[in-house]
């Protein structure tokens, strides 16, 4: 992935974050956390080049996804 494409993807995800920030409710919170996960995966793959290292992106993504699910669960309480 080229850096310009990664940068544009992060801009689009930031725009999605901004749009979802004004929507109330647990579904919007789940959407915000999903966008945060996509941003993290984009940064891990694009800037840290973990897409070239087998298994490393998953090693970072799985704990992050678990953490975000726990945050969303706390939001529901």
C-alpha positions as CSV (number, residue, x, y, z in Angstrom):
1,X,0.0,0.0,0.0
2,X,1.3,3.4,-0.9
3,X,1.6,6.0,1.8
4,X,-0.8,8.3,0.0
5,X,-3.5,5.6,-0.1
6,X,-2.9,4.9,3.6
7,X,-3.2,8.6,4.4
8,X,-6.4,9.0,2.4
9,X,-7.8,5.9,4.2
10,X,-7.0,7.4,7.6
11,X,-8.7,10.7,6.5
12,X,-11.8,8.8,5.5
13,X,-11.9,6.9,8.7
14,X,-11.4,10.1,10.7
15,X,-14.4,11.6,8.8
16,X,-16.4,8.5,9.7
17,X,-15.4,9.0,13.4
18,X,-16.6,12.6,13.2
19,X,-19.9,11.6,11.6
20,X,-20.5,8.8,14.2
21,X,-19.6,11.1,17.1
22,X,-22.9,12.9,16.8
23,X,-25.0,9.7,16.8
24,X,-26.2,8.6,20.3
25,X,-26.6,5.0,21.5
26,X,-24.7,1.8,21.9
27,X,-24.7,1.0,18.1
28,X,-22.9,4.3,17.4
29,X,-20.4,3.4,20.2
30,X,-19.8,0.1,18.6
31,X,-19.3,1.8,15.2
32,X,-16.8,4.2,16.8
33,X,-14.8,1.4,18.3
34,X,-14.9,-0.5,15.0
35,X,-13.6,2.5,13.2
36,X,-10.8,2.8,15.8
37,X,-9.9,-0.8,15.2
38,X,-9.7,-0.2,11.4
39,X,-7.5,2.9,12.0
40,X,-5.2,0.8,14.2
41,X,-5.0,-2.0,11.6
42,X,-4.3,0.6,8.9
43,X,-1.5,2.1,10.9
44,X,-0.1,-1.3,11.9
45,X,-0.1,-2.5,8.3
46,X,0.9,0.7,6.5
47,X,3.3,2.6,8.7
48,X,4.7,-0.2,10.8
49,X,4.7,-2.6,7.8
50,X,3.3,-5.5,9.8
51,X,1.4,-6.7,6.7
52,X,4.8,-8.1,5.6
53,X,5.4,-10.0,8.8
54,X,3.4,-13.1,9.1
55,X,1.2,-13.2,12.2
56,X,2.4,-9.9,13.8
57,X,-0.6,-7.8,12.7
58,X,-2.9,-10.5,14.2
59,X,-0.8,-10.6,17.3
60,X,-1.6,-6.9,17.8
61,X,-5.1,-6.9,16.5
62,X,-6.6,-9.7,18.6
63,X,-5.7,-8.1,22.0
64,X,-6.8,-4.7,20.7
65,X,-10.2,-6.1,19.5
66,X,-10.7,-7.8,22.9
67,X,-9.9,-4.5,24.7
68,X,-12.4,-2.6,22.4
69,X,-15.1,-5.2,23.1
70,X,-14.5,-4.8,26.8
71,X,-14.8,-1.0,26.5
72,X,-18.0,-1.4,24.6
73,X,-19.4,-3.8,27.2
74,X,-18.6,-1.2,29.9
75,X,-20.4,1.4,27.9
76,X,-23.5,-0.8,27.9
77,X,-23.5,-1.1,31.7
